[in-house]
Amino acid sequence: MIKKIYSTLSTFNTVELHEGLNILLADITQKSTVKDTRNGLGKTTFIEIIHFLYGSSCTNKSVFKMEQFKDEFFIMDLELNNNLYIVKRRGSESNFVYVKCEETSDLKKKYGISGISNIKIKVTEWNEFLGEFLFNLNSRDELIKSNLKFRSLFPYFSRLSKDGGYLDSTKYFKTQNVHLTQIALSYLLGLDTKLAISYKQLEEKKKEITDLKKAIETDSYNKIMNDGINLDTEITILTAKISKSKNDLENFLVHPQYREIEIEANNYAQKISELSNKNFMDRQIISELMIASKSEKNIENFNLFELYNEVEIKLPDIVIKTYDESKLFHEQLVKNRKKYLQEELEQYNEIVIKRSQLINELSLEQSKKMTILNTHGALDQYSLLQSEMNELVSKLDMYQKQQDFLNMMREEAAKLKIEEQRLIIEINKSLEGHSRTKQHAILLVEEVSNCLYNSVAQLHIGQTKNGRYDIEMVSRNQNSTGINSMLIFCFDMMLIQMSKFLDRKMDMLIHDSSLFDPVDERQIAEALRFGKDKSIEAGFQYIVTLNSDDLPDSVRKEVASSILPVLLTDADESGCLFGVYY
């Protein structure tokens, strides 16, 4: 229970609270005109101060970070388990909270602190303590700790209009995630929260698979993933190629002088080719010499006499030798010609034979070199083969990963369907197992609803078609004025009473005037009556901020003792909560 809210700011209007119903009024003065407003008097800021001291985040736009207020402490006297806690926090060091408490306090027991009047702890530590103390959150349960925190539960008991807290009974924030909502509500209602967490995790995995499926349907992904190929076929072919390449590498013998031998073999081949070409040319000459040799005619094969007579006729001035002399000359000429041809023929034959012998010798050496080349390889050739195999292995690995990825998606999608069916069954069984708790919450809402004008609200606790928890408030009278506000009122009154039913120590409920703005006077009166009576009966503190002219006359006397002494007015700046305009 909060006993007092105050500040080191000298102009701050201290607010002292008590058990049961507490009404903080903003009043209109005689000097006020229709242009005056009470929205800046501090009703909502008062609730924000409570949030600040209960460990809310503090952004740079917060009032507590404003230059004129950032070094001022805002302080709360808080009674927890019959121990007084004096809690202080300021904007200039908003990550820390100062707490003064008794030696027997649960805070000192938790952190093993003794003998220190003021404890300076991190806001996260303060929130963890409040979560354990007020809501029985188990900080040692990693699943609960990572999905459920004090600050995701407390706002249900102190809604903020600026966050959209009065738009939906099951949410305190207008864009609140449905799964986080069901996790928080299942815990506040005493249901199996771990099933709600499991369903959230299931939906997150389903979204991942859906996002992946969308991604692989894009053109850019298909280009990367080798669109148009059959992975099974490609993997089979690549596996066979790699096996052959591996076998080739295992049988590959590297010769250290491979390149030198290769050059020598090439040189031999070049020399053999040159010698063979020369032999070819010489054999052509030999062939011609043999033909020429055979075509030489003896003297008797010629009509020398006719030739002689022809010469004598044509060359009358030349002294012509006798026929016998001419015949002898010709025979000698033929003989010399034959001898020359024979010598040339023998010379060329000898050259060809020697070249042929050299060709045989070179061919033998070349054969030896080629044998080495055929049975060995060069290191760079081996490296090339190794590189080609590595490329094949890399490609195979990529294809296998793609195939594994697609298989994983199919398997995961199938597993998620199975998990979804399992959760549907588990949540249904759990709801049956928690029937007593479920019935108690439903009847609490029914009790509040019956006390209000027109009996407006019902609580439904069940499952959606997809199987997750379905916790919602529904109206039985859609034509009622301010129906949404009354649904929230019934829901919140149920939550604060469920806290005691579940043996938790959360004993405070706060409603801003925004809740009652659209509600007619009769319903406001009934809500205040119920809040006053039930807070005393159930032992919780109910804090309400109201504009004075929204307090129905029909209930004013009944709640007179609940109206706090401090009265926020618009007479001058001293009448607002901070005592100054800002």
C-alpha positions in Angstrom: 0.0 0.0 0.0 1.2 3.5 -0.8 1.2 5.8 2.2 2.5 9.0 0.8 3.9 10.6 -2.5 6.1 13.6 -2.0 9.3 15.3 -3.4 12.4 17.3 -2.6 10.8 19.9 -4.9 9.8 22.5 -2.4 6.5 23.5 -4.2 5.3 19.9 -4.6 1.9 19.2 -3.1 2.4 16.1 -0.9 -0.3 13.4 -1.3 -1.0 11.2 1.7 -3.1 8.1 1.1 -4.8 5.5 3.2 -6.4 2.1 3.0 -9.4 1.5 0.8 -10.7 4.1 -1.7 -8.6 7.2 -2.3 -10.0 10.0 -4.5 -7.7 12.7 -5.7 -9.8 15.6 -7.0 -9.1 18.4 -9.3 -11.4 21.2 -8.5 -12.6 24.3 -10.4 -12.5 27.7 -8.7 -14.8 30.6 -8.9 -12.2 32.5 -11.0 -12.1 29.8 -13.6 -13.7 30.4 -17.0 -14.7 28.1 -19.8 -11.2 28.6 -21.3 -9.5 27.3 -18.2 -8.4 23.7 -18.0 -7.8 21.2 -15.3 -5.9 18.8 -17.6 -2.6 20.3 -16.5 -3.2 20.2 -12.7 -1.4 16.9 -12.2 -3.9 14.0 -11.9 -2.3 12.0 -14.7 1.2 13.1 -13.6 0.5 11.8 -10.1 -0.1 8.3 -11.6 3.1 8.7 -13.7 5.1 9.5 -10.5 3.8 6.2 -9.1 4.9 4.4 -12.3 8.3 6.2 -12.1 8.8 4.9 -8.5 7.6 1.5 -9.5 10.5 1.2 -12.0 9.1 2.4 -15.3 11.4 3.5 -18.1 12.4 7.2 -18.2 12.9 8.7 -21.6 14.5 12.0 -22.4 11.0 13.4 -23.1 9.8 12.5 -19.6 8.8 15.3 -17.2 11.4 13.8 -14.8 14.2 14.6 -17.2 13.2 18.3 -17.5 15.9 20.7 -16.5 13.9 22.2 -13.6 13.0 18.7 -12.2 15.8 16.3 -13.1 17.7 16.7 -9.9 14.7 16.6 -7.6 13.8 13.3 -5.9 10.3 12.0 -6.1 9.6 9.9 -3.1 7.1 7.2 -2.1 6.4 5.8 1.4 5.4 2.2 0.6 4.2 -0.4 3.0 5.1 -4.0 2.0 4.5 -7.0 4.3 4.2 -4.7 7.3 7.6 -3.1 6.5 8.0 0.6 5.5 10.0 1.3 2.3 11.0 4.8 1.4 11.6 4.8 -2.3 13.4 7.7 -4.0 14.2 8.3 -7.7 15.2 11.2 -9.9 15.6 11.9 -13.6 19.3 12.7 -13.5 20.2 9.2 -12.4 17.0 7.4 -13.6 18.7 4.0 -13.8 18.9 3.8 -10.0 16.5 3.7 -7.1 17.3 4.7 -3.5 15.4 2.6 -1.0 15.4 3.0 2.8 13.9 0.0 4.6 14.0 -1.9 7.9 16.5 -4.7 8.7 13.7 -7.2 8.5 12.5 -6.1 5.1 12.3 -8.6 2.2 14.5 -6.4 0.1 17.5 -6.6 2.4 16.9 -10.3 2.8 17.0 -10.8 -1.0 20.2 -8.9 -1.5 21.8 -9.8 1.8 22.2 -6.2 2.8 22.4 -5.0 6.5 23.3 -1.9 8.4 22.8 0.5 5.5 20.1 3.2 5.8 19.8 3.9 2.1 20.3 1.2 -0.5 21.1 2.3 -4.0 20.1 -0.4 -6.5 19.5 -0.6 -10.2 16.0 -0.1 -11.5 16.2 -3.6 -13.0 17.0 -5.0 -9.5 14.1 -3.1 -8.0 11.7 -4.4 -10.6 12.9 -7.9 -10.1 12.3 -7.6 -6.3 8.8 -6.1 -6.9 8.0 -8.9 -9.4 9.0 -11.6 -6.8 7.3 -9.9 -3.9 4.1 -8.6 -5.4 3.5 -11.2 -8.1 5.5 -14.3 -7.0 7.5 -14.2 -10.2 10.3 -16.8 -10.0 13.5 -15.1 -11.2 15.2 -18.5 -11.2 12.8 -19.9 -13.8 14.5 -18.8 -17.1 11.5 -19.4 -19.2 9.3 -17.2 -17.1 12.0 -14.7 -16.5 12.7 -14.2 -20.2 9.0 -13.8 -21.1 7.3 -12.2 -18.1 8.5 -9.3 -16.0 7.1 -7.0 -13.3 6.7 -4.1 -15.8 4.5 -6.3 -18.1 2.1 -7.0 -15.2 2.0 -3.8 -13.1 0.4 -1.6 -15.8 -2.8 -3.7 -15.6 -3.2 -2.2 -12.1 -2.3 1.3 -13.1 -3.3 2.1 -16.6 -2.0 5.2 -18.4 -4.3 7.0 -20.8 -1.4 8.2 -23.0 -0.4 4.6 -23.6 -3.9 3.6 -24.7 -4.5 1.9 -21.5 -8.3 2.7 -21.6 -9.0 1.4 -25.1 -9.1 -2.3 -24.4 -9.8 -4.1 -21.2 -7.2 -6.8 -21.9 -4.4 -4.4 -22.9 -2.6 -1.6 -21.2 -0.8 -0.5 -24.4 -2.6 0.2 -27.7 -0.2 -1.8 -29.8 0.3 -4.6 -27.3 1.3 -7.9 -28.9 -1.5 -10.5 -28.6 0.8 -13.3 -27.4 2.5 -11.1 -24.8 -1.0 -10.1 -23.7 -2.1 -13.8 -23.3 1.1 -14.6 -21.4 0.5 -11.8 -18.9 -3.2 -12.5 -18.5 -2.8 -16.2 -18.1 -0.4 -15.5 -15.3 -2.6 -12.9 -13.6 -5.6 -15.3 -13.8 -3.6 -18.3 -12.4 -3.6 -20.3 -15.6 -0.7 -22.3 -17.1 1.5 -19.5 -18.3 4.2 -21.8 -19.8 1.7 -23.1 -22.3 1.0 -19.5 -23.4 4.8 -18.9 -23.7 5.1 -22.1 -25.7 2.3 -20.9 -28.0 4.1 -17.6 -28.5 7.3 -19.4 -29.4 5.4 -21.6 -31.8 4.0 -18.6 -33.5 7.4 -17.0 -33.7 8.8 -20.1 -35.4 5.8 -20.3 -37.8 6.5 -16.7 -38.7 10.2 -17.5 -39.3 9.2 -20.3 -41.7 6.7 -18.1 -43.4 9.3 -15.3 -43.9 11.8 -17.9 -45.2 9.2 -19.2 -47.7 8.5 -15.7 -48.9 12.2 -15.1 -49.3 12.9 -18.2 -51.4 10.1 -17.2 -53.7 11.9 -14.0 -54.7 13.8 -13.7 -58.0 17.0 -12.7 -56.2 16.9 -15.7 -54.0 16.1 -18.0 -56.9 19.2 -16.7 -58.8 21.4 -17.4 -55.8 19.8 -20.8 -55.2 20.3 -21.9 -58.8 16.8 -21.8 -60.0 15.8 -24.5 -62.4 18.0 -27.3 -61.3 17.1 -30.5 -59.5 19.2 -30.6 -56.4 18.9 -34.4 -56.0 20.1 -34.9 -59.6 22.9 -32.4 -59.4 24.1 -33.8 -56.1 24.2 -37.3 -57.6 26.2 -36.2 -60.6 28.6 -34.1 -58.6 29.2 -36.9 -56.1 30.2 -39.2 -59.0 32.5 -36.6 -60.5 34.2 -36.0 -57.1 34.7 -39.7 -56.7 36.4 -40.0 -60.1 38.5 -36.9 -59.4 39.5 -38.2 -56.0 40.6 -41.5 -57.6 42.6 -39.7 -60.3 44.3 -37.7 -57.6 45.1 -40.8 -55.5 46.8 -42.4 -58.6 48.5 -39.3 -59.7 52.4 -39.5 -59.5 54.2 -36.2 -59.3 57.7 -36.2 -61.0 60.0 -33.4 -59.6 61.7 -32.9 -63.0 58.4 -33.3 -65.0 58.7 -30.0 -66.8 62.4 -30.5 -67.7 61.6 -34.0 -69.1 58.6 -32.6 -70.9 60.9 -30.0 -72.6 63.4 -32.7 -73.5 60.7 -34.9 -75.0 59.5 -31.9 -77.0 63.0 -31.2 -78.2 63.5 -34.9 -79.2 60.2 -34.7 -81.1 61.3 -31.5 -82.9 64.7 -33.0 -83.8 63.1 -36.2 -85.0 60.7 -34.2 -87.1 63.5 -32.1 -88.6 65.6 -35.2 -89.4 62.6 -37.0 -90.9 61.9 -34.0 -93.1 65.5 -34.0 -94.3 65.4 -37.7 -95.0 62.3 -37.2 -97.0 63.9 -34.5 -99.1 67.1 -36.6 -99.6 65.1 -39.7 -100.6 63.4 -37.6 -103.2 66.9 -36.7 -104.5 68.0 -40.3 -104.4 64.9 -41.3 -106.4 65.7 -38.7 -109.0 69.4 -39.8 -109.1 68.4 -43.4 -109.7 66.1 -42.4 -112.5 68.8 -40.2 -114.1 71.4 -43.0 -113.7 69.2 -45.5 -115.6 68.4 -43.0 -118.4 72.0 -42.5 -119.5 72.5 -44.1 -123.0 75.5 -45.8 -124.5 77.1 -44.4 -127.8 75.5 -47.1 -129.9 72.1 -45.9 -128.8 72.7 -42.6 -130.7 72.9 -42.0 -134.5 76.2 -40.2 -134.0 76.9 -40.2 -137.7 73.8 -38.2 -138.4 74.6 -35.9 -135.6 78.1 -35.4 -136.9 76.8 -34.6 -140.4 74.3 -32.2 -138.9 77.1 -30.4 -136.9 79.3 -30.2 -140.0 76.4 -28.6 -141.9 75.5 -26.2 -139.3 79.0 -25.3 -138.3 80.9 -25.2 -141.5 83.6 -22.9 -140.2 84.5 -25.1 -137.3 87.1 -27.8 -137.7 85.2 -31.0 -137.2 87.0 -33.9 -135.6 86.7 -37.2 -137.1 83.9 -39.5 -136.4 86.0 -41.8 -134.3 87.3 -39.0 -132.1 83.7 -37.8 -131.5 82.5 -41.2 -130.6 85.3 -41.7 -128.2 84.6 -38.3 -126.6 80.9 -39.1 -126.1 81.6 -42.5 -124.5 83.9 -40.8 -122.0 81.3 -38.2 -121.2 78.7 -40.8 -120.6 81.0 -42.8 -118.4 81.9 -39.7 -116.3 78.2 -38.9 -115.9 77.4 -42.3 -114.7 80.3 -42.2 -112.2 79.1 -38.8 -110.9 75.5 -40.0 -110.5 76.7 -43.1 -108.7 78.9 -41.2 -106.3 76.0 -38.8 -105.5 73.6 -41.6 -105.0 76.0 -43.4 -102.6 76.6 -40.1 -100.7 72.9 -39.4 -100.2 72.2 -43.0 -99.2 74.9 -42.8 -96.6 73.5 -39.5 -95.2 69.9 -41.0 -95.0 71.1 -44.1 -93.3 73.0 -42.1 -90.7 70.0 -39.8 -90.1 67.7 -42.9 -89.8 70.1 -44.3 -87.1 70.0 -40.9 -85.3 66.2 -40.8 -85.6 66.0 -44.3 -84.0 68.3 -43.2 -81.2 66.3 -40.0 -80.6 63.0 -42.0 -80.8 64.3 -44.3 -78.1 65.2 -41.4 -75.8 61.9 -39.8 -76.5 60.1 -43.0 -75.7 61.8 -43.1 -72.4 60.8 -39.5 -71.6 57.2 -40.2 -72.8 57.0 -43.2 -70.5 57.8 -41.0 -67.6 55.4 -38.3 -68.7 52.6 -40.9 -69.2 53.0 -42.4 -65.8 53.7 -39.1 -63.9 52.5 -35.6 -63.7 53.7 -32.1 -62.9 52.9 -30.5 -59.5 51.0 -27.7 -61.2 48.9 -30.3 -63.0 48.2 -32.0 -59.7 47.3 -28.7 -58.1 45.0 -28.0 -61.0 43.3 -31.3 -60.6 43.1 -30.6 -56.8 41.6 -27.2 -57.5 39.0 -28.6 -59.8 38.0 -31.2 -57.3 37.8 -28.5 -54.6 35.5 -26.6 -56.8 33.3 -29.6 -57.2 33.3 -30.3 -53.5 32.4 -26.7 -52.8 29.6 -26.8 -55.3 28.4 -30.1 -53.8 28.5 -28.6 -50.3 26.5 -25.6 -51.4 23.9 -27.8 -53.1 23.7 -30.1 -50.0 23.2 -27.1 -47.7 20.5 -25.8 -50.0 18.8 -29.2 -49.9 19.3 -29.5 -46.1 17.8 -26.0 -45.8 14.7 -26.9 -47.9 14.4 -30.3 -46.0 14.7 -28.5 -42.7 11.9 -26.1 -43.7 9.6 -28.9 -44.6 10.5 -30.9 -41.5 10.1 -27.8 -39.3 6.8 -26.9 -40.8 5.6 -30.5 -40.2 6.9 -30.4 -36.6 5.2 -27.1 -36.0 1.8 -28.5 -37.1 2.3 -31.4 -34.7 3.4 -29.0 -31.9 0.3 -26.8 -32.6 -2.0 -29.8 -32.3 -0.2 -30.8 -29.1 -0.6 -27.3 -27.6 -4.3 -27.2 -28.5 -4.8 -30.4 -26.5 -2.6 -29.3 -23.7 -4.2 -25.9 -23.3 -7.7 -27.4 -23.4 -6.7 -29.9 -20.7 -5.1 -27.1 -18.7 -8.3 -25.0 -18.8 -10.2 -28.0 -17.6 -7.7 -28.5 -14.8 -7.9 -24.9 -13.8 -11.7 -24.8 -13.9 -12.0 -23.6 -10.3 -9.7 -20.7 -10.9 -11.4 -19.9 -14.2 -14.9 -20.0 -12.6 -13.7 -17.7 -9.8 -12.5 -15.0 -12.2 -15.7 -15.2 -14.3 -17.9 -14.9 -11.2 -15.8 -11.9 -9.9 -16.5 -10.1 -13.1 -20.2 -11.1 -12.9 -20.3 -9.7 -9.3 -18.9 -6.3 -10.4 -21.1 -6.2 -13.5 -24.2 -6.9 -11.4 -23.4 -4.0 -9.1 -23.1 -1.6 -12.0 -26.0 0.0 -13.8 -27.4 -2.3 -16.6 -25.1 -5.2 -15.7 -22.8 -4.8 -18.6 -19.9 -7.2 -18.6 -18.9 -10.9 -18.9 -15.5 -12.5 -18.9 -14.7 -15.3 -21.5 -11.8 -17.6 -20.9 -11.2 -20.2 -23.5 -9.4 -21.1 -26.7 -9.2 -19.6 -30.2 -9.7 -21.8 -33.3 -5.9 -21.9 -33.5 -5.7 -23.2 -29.9 -4.1 -20.3 -27.9 -5.7 -18.8 -24.8 -8.6 -16.5 -25.6 -9.2 -14.1 -22.7 -11.6 -11.3 -23.4 -14.3 -9.1 -22.0 -17.6 -8.9 -23.8 -20.6 -6.7 -23.3 -24.2 -7.8 -22.7 -25.5 -4.3 -23.4 -24.0 -2.7 -26.5 -26.2 0.4 -26.2 -24.9 1.3 -22.7 -23.0 4.6 -22.4 -19.3 4.2 -21.8 -19.5 0.4 -22.2 -15.8 0.1 -22.9 -14.9 1.9 -19.7 -17.2 -0.3 -17.6 -15.7 -3.5 -19.2 -12.2 -2.2 -18.1 -13.6 -1.4 -14.6 -15.0 -4.9 -14.2 -11.9 -6.5 -15.6 -9.5 -4.6 -13.3 -11.6 -5.2 -10.2 -11.5 -8.9 -11.1 -7.7 -8.8 -11.5 -7.0 -7.1 -8.1 -9.2 -9.7 -6.3 -7.6 -12.6 -8.2 -4.3 -11.4 -6.7 -5.4 -12.3 -3.2 -7.1 -15.4 -4.5 -3.8 -16.6 -5.9 -1.9 -15.7 -2.7 -0.1 -12.7 -4.2 0.7 -9.4 -2.5 -0.3 -7.0 -5.2 -2.8 -4.8 -3.3 -3.2 -1.6 -5.3 -5.5 -0.5 -8.2 -5.4 2.9 -9.8 -7.8 4.4 -12.2 -7.4 7.8 -14.0 -10.3 10.1 -14.6 -10.0 9.1 -18.3 -11.8 5.9 -17.4 -14.9 7.7 -16.2 -15.0 10.5 -18.9 -17.5 8.6 -21.2 -19.5 7.0 -18.4 -22.8 8.4 -17.2 -23.3 9.7 -13.7 -25.2 6.7 -12.4 -22.5 4.2 -13.4 -19.7 6.4 -11.9 -21.6 6.4 -8.6 -22.0 2.7 -8.7 -18.4 2.1 -9.6 -17.2 4.3 -6.7 -19.6 2.6 -4.2 -18.3 -0.8 -5.4 -14.7 0.3 -5.2 -15.1 1.7 -1.7 -16.8 -1.4 -0.3 -14.8 -4.0 -2.1 -11.4 -2.4 -1.4 -12.1 -2.6 2.3 -13.6 -6.1 2.1 -10.8 -7.6 -0.1 -8.0 -5.5 1.5 -6.6 -3.5 -1.4 -6.0 0.1 -2.0 -8.1 1.7 -4.7 -6.9 5.1 -6.0 -9.0 7.2 -8.3 -8.3 10.6 -9.9 -11.4 12.7 -10.8 -12.5 16.1 -11.8 -14.6 17.5 -9.0 -17.7 18.0 -11.2 -17.5 14.4 -12.4 -18.1 13.2 -8.8 -21.8 12.4 -8.7 -23.8 14.2 -6.0 -25.6 11.0 -5.3 -22.4 9.4 -3.9 -20.5 12.4 -2.7 -21.4 11.9 1.0 -20.7 8.2 0.9 -17.2 8.7 -0.4 -16.4 11.9 1.5 -13.9 10.2 3.8 -12.2 8.8 0.7 -11.5 12.2 -0.8 -7.9 13.1 -0.2 -7.1 16.4 1.7 -4.9 17.8 -1.1 -7.1 19.4 -3.6 -5.7 20.3 -7.1 -7.1 23.6 -8.3 -6.7 26.0 -11.1 -6.7 29.1 -9.0 -3.0 29.6 -9.5 0.1 27.5 -10.1 0.4 26.6 -6.5 -2.8 24.5 -6.9 -1.3 22.1 -9.3 0.6 18.9 -8.2 4.1 20.4 -8.8 3.1 23.8 -7.4 4.6 25.4 -10.6 3.6 25.6 -14.2 5.9 23.9 -16.7 
